[in-house]
Amino acid sequence: MNPSRFVPLLGLLAVFAASLPAQNPLTVPLWPDGAPGSEARKSEPEQARDYWVKNIHNPSITVFLPPKEKATGAAVVICPGGGHRELVFNAEGVEAAQFFNSIGVAAFALKYRLAREPGSPYQVEREAPEDARRAIRVIRSRAKEWGVDPRRVGIVGFSAGGEVAAMVSYRPAPAPSGRADEIDRLDARPDFDIYIYPGPLGFPEKISSQAPPAFFLAAVHDDATTVISRMLEVYRAANVPVEVHLYAQGAHAFNMGHRSEFISLRNWSNRVADWMLDEGLLRPSPAK
């Protein structure tokens, strides 16, 4: 029997294994008494089916930590997409976290409140970025426990999650409210941004020279290229480091590329690893 006939099967098994969620990852609600304005619904169960999760009223982060011998101290909050109607949580949350763990980065997949779900009381530009800011603050508040360098906490956004990331990165955080705790007084600004086929909301006409360095990636047959092309010039004008990758094949929502027919899209995550290495984000933590 020809062993080469088993190579495609092995490749499929590898993709399948990469898509499996980690065993019992820790889930941490962002607020102990429920999110602001959603306290009465914090115990309402989420709905999950196939690839999506929705009905999120108690926003949380699911914690994926790399093996201690690989940990670099860098961390990312991952904002899955889904059009603010649902979250593509496995393909753009869990699988993304597994990739970041493989390069020594702690990953925290965010479940944020959804403004475009039928009957939602939320607003796109209010609750979702509030949840993402709180996630960054929670990570910094527990940095020592999770082996994270609080000066290397970035944000990753897919599609609508890219809009959430942009709202957090380019807009000042609101002043702490009356019910603010010590966590709310921590810095919510990410140290670096990674945008994967982002939606158009939240991206400004100008940025400060103090904006986080950014990485953008999409396929050319995607409206995200319009956003990315404009932001490339915005970053250049501000003299802030930026890297852009536009692929000749593909369209929107190829997730981590595992199921793409295009070799380049199957390997796009390597470009993120290269960029993070070049930016010094994967240097070993001083505490190691």
Summary of the structure (lengths in Angstrom):
residues: 288
radius of gyration: 18.4
end to end distance: 48.9
largest distance: 71.2
contacts: 959
relative contact order: 0.12
helix: 34%
strand: 17%
